Amino acid sequence: MTRSKQQALMFLLGALLVGGALGFTADRMMIQDRICSTAAGKTDARKRFAERLSLTADQERKVDALLDERNRQYDSVMATIQGRVDSIKMHSRAQIRLLLNSDQSRAFDEFIAEMSDSTKNRDED
């Protein structure tokens, strides 16, 4: 009986680690490849990009169209997996909470809120 519990715990830990690694990798890959897709920063980043490459107005317009299409494709792909990613995240948080005492649980909730705020700020930049 103990062995099966250990195996189940190891499976959950493995799923948590794999899910976290995949989510982190997908996030980093999209950020690394992104040329600022937010509405506020898009113009500035794309202008700097165009200036650095000395793009003509026609090239700049075509690059903008390509980047807009790429961002639509990214959004489409993320929409198909976002529910699953959120489910994995919430499940792992619930599993972590089972390991924590009440003080640790409150600190964990604060940490999650801080991380959420920093992600929102990053996405708005």
N, CA, C and O atoms as a GROMACS GRO file, in nm:
protein
  500
    1MET      N    1   0.082  -0.120   0.000
    1MET     CA    2   0.000   0.000   0.000
    1MET      C    3   0.086   0.126   0.000
    1MET      O    4   0.057   0.222  -0.071
    2THR      N    5   0.191   0.125   0.080
    2THR     CA    6   0.280   0.242   0.087
    2THR      C    7   0.348   0.264  -0.046
    2THR      O    8   0.366   0.379  -0.089
    3ARG      N    9   0.387   0.157  -0.112
    3ARG     CA   10   0.455   0.169  -0.241
    3ARG      C   11   0.363   0.235  -0.345
    3ARG      O   12   0.410   0.319  -0.422
    4SER      N   13   0.236   0.200  -0.348
    4SER     CA   14   0.145   0.260  -0.445
    4SER      C   15   0.123   0.408  -0.414
    4SER      O   16   0.106   0.489  -0.506
    5LYS      N   17   0.121   0.444  -0.286
    5LYS     CA   18   0.110   0.585  -0.250
    5LYS      C   19   0.234   0.662  -0.295
    5LYS      O   20   0.224   0.774  -0.345
    6GLN      N   21   0.350   0.600  -0.277
    6GLN     CA   22   0.473   0.664  -0.321
    6GLN      C   23   0.475   0.682  -0.472
    6GLN      O   24   0.517   0.785  -0.523
    7GLN      N   25   0.428   0.582  -0.542
    7GLN     CA   26   0.423   0.590  -0.688
    7GLN      C   27   0.326   0.699  -0.733
    7GLN      O   28   0.354   0.774  -0.826
    8ALA      N   29   0.212   0.707  -0.667
    8ALA     CA   30   0.114   0.811  -0.702
    8ALA      C   31   0.172   0.949  -0.674
    8ALA      O   32   0.156   1.041  -0.755
    9LEU      N   33   0.238   0.964  -0.561
    9LEU     CA   34   0.300   1.093  -0.528
    9LEU      C   35   0.409   1.128  -0.629
    9LEU      O   36   0.418   1.243  -0.671
   10MET      N   37   0.490   1.032  -0.667
   10MET     CA   38   0.595   1.056  -0.766
   10MET      C   39   0.533   1.093  -0.901
   10MET      O   40   0.585   1.179  -0.972
   11PHE      N   41   0.424   1.028  -0.937
   11PHE     CA   42   0.356   1.060  -1.062
   11PHE      C   43   0.305   1.204  -1.059
   11PHE      O   44   0.322   1.278  -1.156
   12LEU      N   45   0.242   1.243  -0.949
   12LEU     CA   46   0.193   1.380  -0.937
   12LEU      C   47   0.307   1.481  -0.941
   12LEU      O   48   0.296   1.585  -1.006
   13LEU      N   49   0.416   1.451  -0.873
   13LEU     CA   50   0.532   1.539  -0.875
   13LEU      C   51   0.588   1.549  -1.016
   13LEU      O   52   0.624   1.658  -1.062
   14GLY      N   53   0.596   1.436  -1.084
   14GLY     CA   54   0.645   1.437  -1.222
   14GLY      C   55   0.555   1.518  -1.314
   14GLY      O   56   0.602   1.595  -1.397
   15ALA      N   57   0.423   1.501  -1.298
   15ALA     CA   58   0.329   1.578  -1.380
   15ALA      C   59   0.342   1.726  -1.352
   15ALA      O   60   0.336   1.808  -1.444
   16LEU      N   61   0.359   1.762  -1.226
   16LEU     CA   62   0.378   1.902  -1.188
   16LEU      C   63   0.504   1.959  -1.253
   16LEU      O   64   0.501   2.068  -1.311
   17LEU      N   65   0.612   1.885  -1.244
   17LEU     CA   66   0.738   1.933  -1.301
   17LEU      C   67   0.732   1.943  -1.453
   17LEU      O   68   0.778   2.042  -1.511
   18VAL      N   69   0.676   1.843  -1.517
   18VAL     CA   70   0.666   1.846  -1.663
   18VAL      C   71   0.573   1.958  -1.707
   18VAL      O   72   0.605   2.032  -1.801
   19GLY      N   73   0.459   1.971  -1.642
   19GLY     CA   74   0.366   2.078  -1.677
   19GLY      C   75   0.427   2.215  -1.656
   19GLY      O   76   0.411   2.305  -1.740
   20GLY      N   77   0.497   2.231  -1.546
   20GLY     CA   78   0.563   2.359  -1.520
   20GLY      C   79   0.671   2.388  -1.623
   20GLY      O   80   0.683   2.501  -1.671
   21ALA      N   81   0.750   2.287  -1.656
   21ALA     CA   82   0.857   2.306  -1.755
   21ALA      C   83   0.799   2.340  -1.892
   21ALA      O   84   0.850   2.428  -1.961
   22LEU      N   85   0.694   2.270  -1.931
   22LEU     CA   86   0.633   2.298  -2.062
   22LEU      C   87   0.572   2.438  -2.066
   22LEU      O   88   0.588   2.511  -2.163
   23GLY      N   89   0.502   2.473  -1.960
   23GLY     CA   90   0.442   2.606  -1.954
   23GLY      C   91   0.547   2.716  -1.956
   23GLY      O   92   0.533   2.816  -2.027
   24PHE      N   93   0.652   2.697  -1.878
   24PHE     CA   94   0.760   2.795  -1.874
   24PHE      C   95   0.827   2.807  -2.010
   24PHE      O   96   0.853   2.917  -2.058
   25THR      N   97   0.855   2.693  -2.072
   25THR     CA   98   0.920   2.694  -2.203
   25THR      C   99   0.834   2.763  -2.308
   25THR      O  100   0.884   2.845  -2.385
   26ALA      N  101   0.706   2.732  -2.311
   26ALA     CA  102   0.617   2.796  -2.408
   26ALA      C  103   0.612   2.946  -2.386
   26ALA      O  104   0.617   3.023  -2.482
   27ASP      N  105   0.603   2.987  -2.260
   27ASP     CA  106   0.600   3.129  -2.229
   27ASP      C  107   0.729   3.198  -2.272
   27ASP      O  108   0.724   3.304  -2.334
   28ARG      N  109   0.843   3.140  -2.241
   28ARG     CA  110   0.971   3.200  -2.276
   28ARG      C  111   0.991   3.205  -2.428
   28ARG      O  112   1.043   3.303  -2.481
   29MET      N  113   0.949   3.100  -2.497
   29MET     CA  114   0.964   3.098  -2.643
   29MET      C  115   0.881   3.209  -2.707
   29MET      O  116   0.927   3.275  -2.800
   30MET      N  117   0.761   3.228  -2.657
   30MET     CA  118   0.675   3.331  -2.716
   30MET      C  119   0.729   3.471  -2.684
   30MET      O  120   0.726   3.559  -2.769
   31ILE      N  121   0.779   3.490  -2.564
   31ILE     CA  122   0.833   3.621  -2.527
   31ILE      C  123   0.962   3.648  -2.604
   31ILE      O  124   0.984   3.759  -2.652
   32GLN      N  125   1.046   3.546  -2.616
   32GLN     CA  126   1.173   3.563  -2.686
   32GLN      C  127   1.151   3.602  -2.831
   32GLN      O  128   1.224   3.686  -2.885
   33ASP      N  129   1.052   3.543  -2.895
   33ASP     CA  130   1.028   3.566  -3.036
   33ASP      C  131   0.938   3.686  -3.062
   33ASP      O  132   0.926   3.731  -3.176
   34ARG      N  133   0.876   3.738  -2.958
   34ARG     CA  134   0.777   3.844  -2.975
   34ARG      C  135   0.845   3.978  -3.001
   34ARG      O  136   0.941   4.014  -2.933
   35ILE      N  137   0.796   4.051  -3.097
   35ILE     CA  138   0.835   4.190  -3.115
   35ILE      C  139   0.714   4.269  -3.071
   35ILE      O  140   0.630   4.309  -3.151
   36CYS      N  141   0.708   4.289  -2.944
   36CYS     CA  142   0.605   4.361  -2.871
   36CYS      C  143   0.470   4.362  -2.941
   36CYS      O  144   0.447   4.438  -3.035
   37SER      N  145   0.381   4.278  -2.893
   37SER     CA  146   0.249   4.268  -2.956
   37SER      C  147   0.141   4.344  -2.881
   37SER      O  148   0.026   4.346  -2.925
   38THR      N  149   0.175   4.408  -2.768
   38THR     CA  150   0.073   4.483  -2.696
   38THR      C  151   0.043   4.612  -2.771
   38THR      O  152   0.129   4.666  -2.840
   39ALA      N  153  -0.077   4.660  -2.755
   39ALA     CA  154  -0.120   4.779  -2.829
   39ALA      C  155  -0.034   4.900  -2.797
   39ALA      O  156   0.004   4.975  -2.887
   40ALA      N  157  -0.003   4.921  -2.668
   40ALA     CA  158   0.073   5.040  -2.630
   40ALA      C  159   0.217   5.034  -2.677
   40ALA      O  160   0.270   5.134  -2.727
   41GLY      N  161   0.281   4.919  -2.662
   41GLY     CA  162   0.423   4.909  -2.695
   41GLY      C  163   0.451   4.867  -2.836
   41GLY      O  164   0.565   4.875  -2.882
   42LYS      N  165   0.350   4.821  -2.907
   42LYS     CA  166   0.370   4.769  -3.042
   42LYS      C  167   0.431   4.873  -3.134
   42LYS      O  168   0.526   4.843  -3.207
   43THR      N  169   0.379   4.993  -3.131
   43THR     CA  170   0.426   5.097  -3.222
   43THR      C  171   0.572   5.131  -3.194
   43THR      O  172   0.653   5.138  -3.287
   44ASP      N  173   0.607   5.153  -3.068
   44ASP     CA  174   0.744   5.189  -3.032
   44ASP      C  175   0.842   5.078  -3.069
   44ASP      O  176   0.946   5.106  -3.131
   45ALA      N  177   0.812   4.954  -3.032
   45ALA     CA  178   0.903   4.844  -3.060
   45ALA      C  179   0.917   4.820  -3.210
   45ALA      O  180   1.028   4.797  -3.260
   46ARG      N  181   0.808   4.828  -3.280
   46ARG     CA  182   0.816   4.805  -3.424
   46ARG      C  183   0.887   4.920  -3.495
   46ARG      O  184   0.954   4.899  -3.596
   47LYS      N  185   0.872   5.041  -3.443
   47LYS     CA  186   0.945   5.156  -3.500
   47LYS      C  187   1.095   5.137  -3.481
   47LYS      O  188   1.174   5.158  -3.574
   48ARG      N  189   1.134   5.097  -3.359
   48ARG     CA  190   1.277   5.072  -3.334
   48ARG      C  191   1.329   4.963  -3.425
   48ARG      O  192   1.439   4.973  -3.479
   49PHE      N  193   1.250   4.857  -3.443
   49PHE     CA  194   1.286   4.747  -3.531
   49PHE      C  195   1.304   4.798  -3.675
   49PHE      O  196   1.403   4.765  -3.741
   50ALA      N  197   1.210   4.876  -3.721
   50ALA     CA  198   1.216   4.929  -3.858
   50ALA      C  199   1.336   5.022  -3.875
   50ALA      O  200   1.402   5.019  -3.979
   51GLU      N  201   1.363   5.103  -3.776
   51GLU     CA  202   1.477   5.195  -3.784
   51GLU      C  203   1.609   5.119  -3.784
   51GLU      O  204   1.700   5.151  -3.861
   52ARG      N  205   1.619   5.020  -3.698
   52ARG     CA  206   1.743   4.943  -3.689
   52ARG      C  207   1.774   4.873  -3.820
   52ARG      O  208   1.890   4.862  -3.860
   53LEU      N  209   1.669   4.824  -3.889
   53LEU     CA  210   1.690   4.755  -4.015
   53LEU      C  211   1.680   4.847  -4.135
   53LEU      O  212   1.696   4.803  -4.249
   54SER      N  213   1.654   4.976  -4.111
   54SER     CA  214   1.637   5.075  -4.218
   54SER      C  215   1.532   5.029  -4.320
   54SER      O  216   1.556   5.031  -4.441
   55LEU      N  217   1.417   4.989  -4.269
   55LEU     CA  218   1.311   4.941  -4.357
   55LEU      C  219   1.246   5.058  -4.430
   55LEU      O  220   1.234   5.168  -4.377
   56THR      N  221   1.207   5.032  -4.553
   56THR     CA  222   1.128   5.130  -4.626
   56THR      C  223   0.986   5.128  -4.569
   56THR      O  224   0.950   5.037  -4.495
   57ALA      N  225   0.907   5.227  -4.604
   57ALA     CA  226   0.768   5.233  -4.556
   57ALA      C  227   0.691   5.109  -4.602
   57ALA      O  228   0.611   5.054  -4.526
   58ASP      N  229   0.716   5.065  -4.725
   58ASP     CA  230   0.648   4.947  -4.778
   58ASP      C  231   0.691   4.821  -4.700
   58ASP      O  232   0.607   4.739  -4.664
   59GLN      N  233   0.820   4.808  -4.674
   59GLN     CA  234   0.868   4.694  -4.597
   59GLN      C  235   0.812   4.696  -4.455
   59GLN      O  236   0.772   4.593  -4.402
   60GLU      N  237   0.808   4.814  -4.395
   60GLU     CA  238   0.756   4.828  -4.260
   60GLU      C  239   0.610   4.784  -4.254
   60GLU      O  240   0.570   4.714  -4.161
   61ARG      N  241   0.532   4.825  -4.351
   61ARG     CA  242   0.390   4.788  -4.357
   61ARG      C  243   0.375   4.637  -4.372
   61ARG      O  244   0.289   4.576  -4.308
   62LYS      N  245   0.459   4.576  -4.456
   62LYS     CA  246   0.451   4.430  -4.476
   62LYS      C  247   0.497   4.353  -4.352
   62LYS      O  248   0.437   4.252  -4.316
   63VAL      N  249   0.602   4.402  -4.287
   63VAL     CA  250   0.649   4.338  -4.164
   63VAL      C  251   0.540   4.347  -4.056
   63VAL      O  252   0.514   4.250  -3.986
   64ASP      N  253   0.477   4.464  -4.044
   64ASP     CA  254   0.367   4.479  -3.948
   64ASP      C  255   0.256   4.377  -3.974
   64ASP      O  256   0.205   4.315  -3.881
   65ALA      N  257   0.220   4.362  -4.100
   65ALA     CA  258   0.115   4.266  -4.135
   65ALA      C  259   0.158   4.124  -4.099
   65ALA      O  260   0.077   4.046  -4.048
   66LEU      N  261   0.284   4.089  -4.125
   66LEU     CA  262   0.334   3.955  -4.092
   66LEU      C  263   0.334   3.932  -3.941
   66LEU      O  264   0.294   3.826  -3.894
   67LEU      N  265   0.378   4.031  -3.866
   67LEU     CA  266   0.381   4.018  -3.720
   67LEU      C  267   0.240   4.012  -3.662
   67LEU      O  268   0.215   3.936  -3.568
   68ASP      N  269   0.148   4.089  -3.718
   68ASP     CA  270   0.008   4.081  -3.673
   68ASP      C  271  -0.049   3.941  -3.698
   68ASP      O  272  -0.118   3.885  -3.613
   69GLU      N  273  -0.020   3.886  -3.815
   69GLU     CA  274  -0.068   3.751  -3.846
   69GLU      C  275  -0.005   3.648  -3.754
   69GLU      O  276  -0.073   3.558  -3.704
   70ARG      N  277   0.125   3.661  -3.730
   70ARG     CA  278   0.193   3.569  -3.639
   70ARG      C  279   0.130   3.575  -3.500
   70ARG      O  280   0.106   3.472  -3.438
   71ASN      N  281   0.103   3.697  -3.452
   71ASN     CA  282   0.041   3.712  -3.321
   71ASN      C  283  -0.100   3.652  -3.316
   71ASN      O  284  -0.139   3.596  -3.214
   72ARG      N  285  -0.174   3.664  -3.424
   72ARG     CA  286  -0.307   3.600  -3.431
   72ARG      C  287  -0.292   3.448  -3.424
   72ARG      O  288  -0.371   3.382  -3.357
   73GLN      N  289  -0.191   3.394  -3.492
   73GLN     CA  290  -0.168   3.249  -3.488
   73GLN      C  291  -0.126   3.205  -3.347
   73GLN      O  292  -0.173   3.103  -3.298
   74TYR      N  293  -0.037   3.283  -3.282
   74TYR     CA  294   0.000   3.253  -3.144
   74TYR      C  295  -0.123   3.250  -3.055
   74TYR      O  296  -0.142   3.157  -2.977
   75ASP      N  297  -0.206   3.352  -3.067
   75ASP     CA  298  -0.326   3.361  -2.984
   75ASP      C  299  -0.418   3.241  -3.009
   75ASP      O  300  -0.478   3.188  -2.916
   76SER      N  301  -0.429   3.200  -3.134
   76SER     CA  302  -0.513   3.086  -3.168
   76SER      C  303  -0.460   2.957  -3.104
   76SER      O  304  -0.537   2.878  -3.049
   77VAL      N  305  -0.330   2.937  -3.112
   77VAL     CA  306  -0.270   2.818  -3.052
   77VAL      C  307  -0.286   2.822  -2.900
   77VAL      O  308  -0.323   2.722  -2.839
   78MET      N  309  -0.258   2.936  -2.840
   78MET     CA  310  -0.269   2.947  -2.695
   78MET      C  311  -0.414   2.927  -2.649
   78MET      O  312  -0.437   2.871  -2.542
   79ALA      N  313  -0.510   2.972  -2.727
   79ALA     CA  314  -0.651   2.956  -2.690
   79ALA      C  315  -0.688   2.808  -2.682
   79ALA      O  316  -0.770   2.769  -2.600
   80THR      N  317  -0.626   2.726  -2.767
   80THR     CA  318  -0.659   2.583  -2.766
   80THR      C  319  -0.603   2.512  -2.645
   80THR      O  320  -0.657   2.409  -2.603
   81ILE      N  321  -0.495   2.564  -2.586
   81ILE     CA  322  -0.434   2.495  -2.472
   81ILE      C  323  -0.446   2.570  -2.341
   81ILE      O  324  -0.412   2.516  -2.236
   82GLN      N  325  -0.494   2.694  -2.344
   82GLN     CA  326  -0.496   2.775  -2.223
   82GLN      C  327  -0.578   2.712  -2.111
   82GLN      O  328  -0.537   2.716  -1.995
   83GLY      N  329  -0.691   2.654  -2.143
   83GLY     CA  330  -0.771   2.588  -2.041
   83GLY      C  331  -0.697   2.474  -1.974
   83GLY      O  332  -0.705   2.457  -1.852
   84ARG      N  333  -0.627   2.398  -2.052
   84ARG     CA  334  -0.549   2.285  -1.997
   84ARG      C  335  -0.434   2.337  -1.912
   84ARG      O  336  -0.407   2.283  -1.804
   85VAL      N  337  -0.366   2.440  -1.959
   85VAL     CA  338  -0.256   2.500  -1.883
   85VAL      C  339  -0.308   2.553  -1.749
   85VAL      O  340  -0.247   2.530  -1.645
   86ASP      N  341  -0.421   2.623  -1.752
   86ASP     CA  342  -0.479   2.674  -1.629
   86ASP      C  343  -0.518   2.562  -1.534
   86ASP      O  344  -0.499   2.573  -1.413
   87SER      N  345  -0.572   2.453  -1.588
   87SER     CA  346  -0.612   2.339  -1.507
   87SER      C  347  -0.490   2.276  -1.438
   87SER      O  348  -0.495   2.244  -1.320
   88ILE      N  349  -0.382   2.260  -1.512
   88ILE     CA  350  -0.259   2.205  -1.455
   88ILE      C  351  -0.206   2.296  -1.345
   88ILE      O  352  -0.165   2.250  -1.239
   89LYS      N  353  -0.208   2.426  -1.372
   89LYS     CA  354  -0.158   2.523  -1.274
   89LYS      C  355  -0.241   2.516  -1.146
   89LYS      O  356  -0.185   2.512  -1.036
   90MET      N  357  -0.373   2.515  -1.158
   90MET     CA  358  -0.459   2.514  -1.041
   90MET      C  359  -0.446   2.383  -0.963
   90MET      O  360  -0.449   2.382  -0.840
   91HIS      N  361  -0.432   2.272  -1.036
   91HIS     CA  362  -0.416   2.143  -0.970
   91HIS      C  363  -0.285   2.141  -0.890
   91HIS      O  364  -0.283   2.094  -0.776
   92SER      N  365  -0.177   2.190  -0.949
   92SER     CA  366  -0.050   2.188  -0.878
   92SER      C  367  -0.054   2.281  -0.757
   92SER      O  368   0.004   2.249  -0.653
   93ARG      N  369  -0.122   2.394  -0.768
   93ARG     CA  370  -0.136   2.484  -0.653
   93ARG      C  371  -0.213   2.416  -0.540
   93ARG      O  372  -0.178   2.429  -0.423
   94ALA      N  373  -0.317   2.343  -0.576
   94ALA     CA  374  -0.395   2.272  -0.475
   94ALA      C  375  -0.310   2.166  -0.406
   94ALA      O  376  -0.318   2.147  -0.285
   95GLN      N  377  -0.228   2.096  -0.484
   95GLN     CA  378  -0.140   1.995  -0.426
   95GLN      C  379  -0.036   2.058  -0.333
   95GLN      O  380  -0.005   2.002  -0.228
   96ILE      N  381   0.016   2.173  -0.371
   96ILE     CA  382   0.113   2.243  -0.286
   96ILE      C  383   0.045   2.286  -0.156
   96ILE      O  384   0.103   2.272  -0.049
   97ARG      N  385  -0.077   2.339  -0.166
   97ARG     CA  386  -0.149   2.385  -0.047
   97ARG      C  387  -0.169   2.272   0.054
   97ARG      O  388  -0.171   2.296   0.175
   98LEU      N  389  -0.184   2.149   0.006
   98LEU     CA  390  -0.200   2.036   0.096
   98LEU      C  391  -0.076   2.014   0.182
   98LEU      O  392  -0.085   1.955   0.290
   99LEU      N  393   0.038   2.061   0.136
   99LEU     CA  394   0.162   2.042   0.210
   99LEU      C  395   0.191   2.154   0.309
   99LEU      O  396   0.281   2.142   0.392
  100LEU      N  397   0.115   2.263   0.302
  100LEU     CA  398   0.146   2.383   0.378
  100LEU      C  399   0.059   2.398   0.502
  100LEU      O  400  -0.056   2.353   0.506
  101ASN      N  401   0.116   2.464   0.603
  101ASN     CA  402   0.034   2.501   0.719
  101ASN      C  403  -0.039   2.631   0.686
  101ASN      O  404  -0.022   2.685   0.577
  102SER      N  405  -0.120   2.681   0.779
  102SER     CA  406  -0.204   2.798   0.748
  102SER      C  407  -0.120   2.923   0.720
  102SER      O  408  -0.155   3.000   0.630
  103ASP      N  409  -0.011   2.945   0.794
  103ASP     CA  410   0.074   3.061   0.768
  103ASP      C  411   0.142   3.050   0.632
  103ASP      O  412   0.149   3.147   0.557
  104GLN      N  413   0.190   2.932   0.601
  104GLN     CA  414   0.254   2.910   0.473
  104GLN      C  415   0.154   2.926   0.358
  104GLN      O  416   0.187   2.977   0.251
  105SER      N  417   0.032   2.881   0.382
  105SER     CA  418  -0.072   2.892   0.281
  105SER      C  419  -0.103   3.038   0.250
  105SER      O  420  -0.119   3.075   0.134
  106ARG      N  421  -0.111   3.122   0.354
  106ARG     CA  422  -0.133   3.265   0.333
  106ARG      C  423  -0.016   3.327   0.256
  106ARG      O  424  -0.036   3.406   0.164
  107ALA      N  425   0.107   3.290   0.294
  107ALA     CA  426   0.226   3.341   0.224
  107ALA      C  427   0.227   3.294   0.079
  107ALA      O  428   0.267   3.368  -0.011
  108PHE      N  429   0.183   3.171   0.056
  108PHE     CA  430   0.175   3.116  -0.080
  108PHE      C  431   0.075   3.197  -0.162
  108PHE      O  432   0.102   3.231  -0.277
  109ASP      N  433  -0.041   3.228  -0.104
  109ASP     CA  434  -0.141   3.308  -0.174
  109ASP      C  435  -0.088   3.447  -0.208
  109ASP      O  436  -0.114   3.499  -0.316
  110GLU      N  437  -0.014   3.507  -0.115
  110GLU     CA  438   0.047   3.638  -0.142
  110GLU      C  439   0.148   3.628  -0.255
  110GLU      O  440   0.155   3.714  -0.343
  111PHE      N  441   0.228   3.521  -0.252
  111PHE     CA  442   0.327   3.500  -0.357
  111PHE      C  443   0.260   3.485  -0.492
  111PHE      O  444   0.305   3.544  -0.591
  112ILE      N  445   0.153   3.408  -0.498
  112ILE     CA  446   0.079   3.389  -0.624
  112ILE      C  447   0.024   3.523  -0.672
  112ILE      O  448   0.031   3.553  -0.792
  113ALA      N  449  -0.030   3.604  -0.581
  113ALA     CA  450  -0.083   3.735  -0.619
  113ALA      C  451   0.027   3.825  -0.674
  113ALA      O  452   0.006   3.895  -0.773
  114GLU      N  453   0.144   3.824  -0.610
  114GLU     CA  454   0.256   3.905  -0.659
  114GLU      C  455   0.299   3.860  -0.798
  114GLU      O  456   0.324   3.942  -0.886
  115MET      N  457   0.308   3.729  -0.818
  115MET     CA  458   0.349   3.676  -0.948
  115MET      C  459   0.246   3.712  -1.054
  115MET      O  460   0.281   3.743  -1.167
  116SER      N  461   0.119   3.707  -1.017
  116SER     CA  462   0.012   3.743  -1.110
  116SER      C  463   0.022   3.890  -1.149
  116SER      O  464   0.006   3.924  -1.266
  117ASP      N  465   0.049   3.976  -1.050
  117ASP     CA  466   0.064   4.119  -1.077
  117ASP      C  467   0.183   4.146  -1.168
  117ASP      O  468   0.174   4.227  -1.260
  118SER      N  469   0.295   4.078  -1.143
  118SER     CA  470   0.414   4.102  -1.226
  118SER      C  471   0.391   4.051  -1.368
  118SER      O  472   0.443   4.110  -1.463
  119THR      N  473   0.315   3.943  -1.383
  119THR     CA  474   0.284   3.893  -1.517
  119THR      C  475   0.195   3.991  -1.591
  119THR      O  476   0.216   4.017  -1.709
  120LYS      N  477   0.096   4.046  -1.521
  120LYS     CA  478   0.008   4.146  -1.584
  120LYS      C  479   0.088   4.267  -1.626
  120LYS      O  480   0.070   4.318  -1.736
  121ASN      N  481   0.178   4.313  -1.539
  121ASN     CA  482   0.261   4.429  -1.573
  121ASN      C  483   0.350   4.399  -1.691
  121ASN      O  484   0.367   4.485  -1.778
  122ARG      N  485   0.408   4.281  -1.698
  122ARG     CA  486   0.495   4.241  -1.808
  122ARG      C  487   0.416   4.239  -1.939
  122ARG      O  488   0.464   4.286  -2.042
  123ASP      N  489   0.295   4.184  -1.933
  123ASP     CA  490   0.213   4.174  -2.053
  123ASP      C  491   0.164   4.310  -2.100
  123ASP      O  492   0.137   4.329  -2.218
  124GLU      N  493   0.152   4.407  -2.007
  124GLU     CA  494   0.107   4.541  -2.044
  124GLU      C  495   0.220   4.625  -2.101
  124GLU      O  496   0.195   4.722  -2.173
  125ASP      N  497   0.346   4.589  -2.069
  125ASP     CA  498   0.462   4.666  -2.118
  125ASP      C  499   0.486   4.643  -2.266
  125ASP      O  500   0.579   4.700  -2.322
   0.00000   0.00000   0.00000
